[in-house]
């Protein structure tokens, strides 16, 4: 299986990349981002791209892949709905249009979030739901939406949000116990493995809540 991964410099994307590189069934991983990750591996190719509203110029680079793992995202804290939608919906759909044209039978795994709901009072939850809905309309072979709650970073994965890093540091002694709370807590390796297995067709549902992610990524 050949996969293209967006958001590899983020906590979830980095953790997912490590799982992809370890998986013997994945023969090639392409990362697309504004900068590269500090990893060298025989099956890893990295492509730098600045304009996330237009991927047409790299259509050839995005050709020949079986799955897309969309881990690109940002905290909505302090952001306007317009800016958050641009990153969460517009960037996703811009890539999806090119990916679908170049890879008609592609499967997409999209990182959403626990509580995603188009009728929610929370801005981020409505926007994530909008992204899920619009991805479903593109016409991919399958789209799997992952809705993790608490995510414990492991294997060197690191949050880009300072306040989150502080929380992870304070709770580090309890991470082993927290991971047993599968309705609310998963880890970057579990999430990465779950995405890979869904891309291979092993998921029994297309919307995976935290407890489903833990089971699939065990």
PyMOL commands that set and color helices and strands:
alter all, ss='L'
color gray80, all
select helices_A, chain A and resi 11-22+56-58+81-102+123-136+162-178+188-199+210-216
alter helices_A, ss='H'
color red, helices_A
select strands_A, chain A and resi 2-6+28-33+44-48+67-70+107-111+142-147+150-152+185-187+207-209
alter strands_A, ss='S'
color yellow, strands_A
deselect
rebuild
show_as cartoon
